Amino acid sequence: MKNRVDWKVVTAIVVSTLTMVINHYHRILHYKACDRLLLYLGVPLLIILLVFHESPTRYGFRLGDWKAGLALTAVGCGVMALVMPFVARTEEFRSYYAPQANSAIPFALDIALDLFGWEFLFRGFLLFALYPVCGPYAILLQAIPFTTAHFGKPELETLSCILGGSAFGYVAWRTRSFLYPFLIHWFLTTFTVLLASGAVG
């Protein structure tokens, strides 16, 4: 049993790393959000179903503890709503995020499409593959590649990802679902774009 668990952990780490590298260097569908849905959601789901022969629910693809999830989502969004007005209006954040308000489709939908696969890769596939072997350390470990995936974004945002990614990991672990970190992340990014672009005061 131990060998099987170790093999799945290695597979999850390798697959997660490869999908990040491919996403960084290549465009497959010529649209970033669709690429990430394919690589960060589609590929892990295929690995879970066809290689692990398991249900995606084992990897957080479910509602989970929805009462705790909604409470943690409300708290997370509330904290971000208080913090981001002081951060998103800085020059570095404005120059990076303001252009996203001019996406080809409504930018809130664009962000949702982009982040859904992103959250499943880290807070679903990787977290729940690591947890049986690493225990609570999995919450921190999944935040490391999450942080490196932010290279090129504002420095303060990247630095915050060890803490923020671990907090997202805790929410996913506590609720047994990646959906609530996705909702918090979606709110955070959407609110940041609104602030950076001047759409909200």
N, C-alpha and C positions, 0 to 999 in steps of 0.2 A: 504493500500500500504506500509506503514511504517513497519508493522509487517512482511510482506513478505520479504522486503529488509533485515530486521534484521535477519530473519531466514536463508537467503542465506549467510549472512556474518558469522553467527555462523557455518553453515555447512562448508563453505570454510576454516575457521580457524581450525575446528576439523579435517577435512579431510587432510589438509596440514600437521598438526601436526602428525597425525597417520601415514601418508605415510613416513614422515621423521623418525619416531621411527622404523617402520617396516624395512625400508631400512638400518638403522643403525645396527639392531640386527639380521637380517635374510638375507639369500640368497635364492631367489626364482628360478631364472633361472640359477644360478651358474655363472653369469657374471654381474659384477656391472653395466655396461652401459645399458644392457638389463633390469635389475631390475629397474633402474631409468626411463627408457622409459615406462615400465609398470606402475610403481607407480606414477611417477611425471607427466607423459603425459596421459597414458591410463585411470587411475582412475579419474583424474579431468575431462577429456573429457566425461566419462560415467556419472559423476555427473551432468555436464552441460546439456547433452542431455536427460538423463533419469529422473533426479530429478528436475533440474531447468526448463527443457523444453525450453531451449534457444539455440541459435546458438553459436558455438565456436568463431565466429567473434566478438561477444560481449565481449569476453575475450582476445582479442588481437591476435586471430588466423587468421591473414590476413596480407596483405602487408601494409595496412594503408597509412600514408603519406610517400610514398617511397622517395620523393625528400628530405624531412627533414631527413628521416631515413638514407639515403646514406651519407648525409652531416655529421650527428652526428656520424655515424659509422666511417667515415674517420677521423674525429677529435679525437674520442675516441681511435682508433687504433694508430693514430699518437702520441698522448700523451703517450700511453703505450709503444710504440716503443722507446721513449726517456727515460722513467723512468726505465723500466725493466732491461736494461743492468747493472744498478747499484745495483739491488736487487737480480736478479735471480742467480747471481754468489756467493752469500753468502753461507756459509756452510749449514745453515738450509734449504735453498731453493734447493741447489744441492742434499742434501741427500733425500729430499722428492720427487723432480720432475725428477731428472736424470733417475731413474729406469723406468719411464713411457715411455721413448723412446724405450724400449724393449718390447712393448706390442705384443700380439699374432697377432693383425691386425695392419695395418698402424696407428701409434699413433694419427695422425691428425684426422682420421676417428673415432678412439676410443673416442677421446675427444669430437668430434661432437655428437656422439651417447649419450655420457654421459651428455652433457650440454643442449641438446635440450629439454629434459624433465625437467631438472633442471630449465631452464629459463622459461618454460611455467608455472611451479608450482608457482614461485615467481612473475615474471613480467607479467604473463597472468592471471591465475586463481585467485590468492590471491589479486593482485593489483586491478584488475577490479571488483572483488567482494567487496572489501573494499571501493573503491572510492565513490560510491553513498552515503555512510553513513559518511565516514571519510573525504571526500574531499582530499585536498593536503596532509593531514597527512598520507594517505595511502601509499604515496611514501616512507616515512620514516618507517612506520609500517611494510611493507613487507621486509624491509632490516634487521629487528631484527631477525626473524627466519633464514634468509639467513646467517646472521653472525654466529649464533649458529651452523648452519650446517657446518661451517668451523672449528669447534673444532677438534684438531688433526692435522691440517695443520700448516704451519709456523705461528708463533705468529704475525709477522708484517702483513701478509696477512689477518689474522682474524681481527686484529684491524682496518685494512683499509676497511673492508666490510661495516661498517655503512655508510661511505662516498661513497664507490664504489657501494654498493647495492642501495643506494639512487639515485646515478647518473644513474645506469641502470634503476631504476624505473622511473626516469624523462624521459629518452629516450623512454621507453615503453608508458608512458602516453602521451608524446608529439606526438608520431607517431601513437598511438592507435594499436601498434603491439609489440609483444615480440621478433620478429625476429631480430631486430637491436641490442638489448642488447645481444641476442644470438651470433650474428656475432662478436661483440666486445669481449665478454667473450671467445669465441672460439679462436680468434686471440691472446688474452692475455695469455691464458693457453698454446696454441701451441707454442707461442714465448718463453714463460717461460721454457718449456721443452727443446726447442732447445738450449737456452742459458745455462740452468743448466747442460745439458748433454755434452756441448761443441761442439754440431753439428754446431753452428754458432759462429763466433768470437765476 
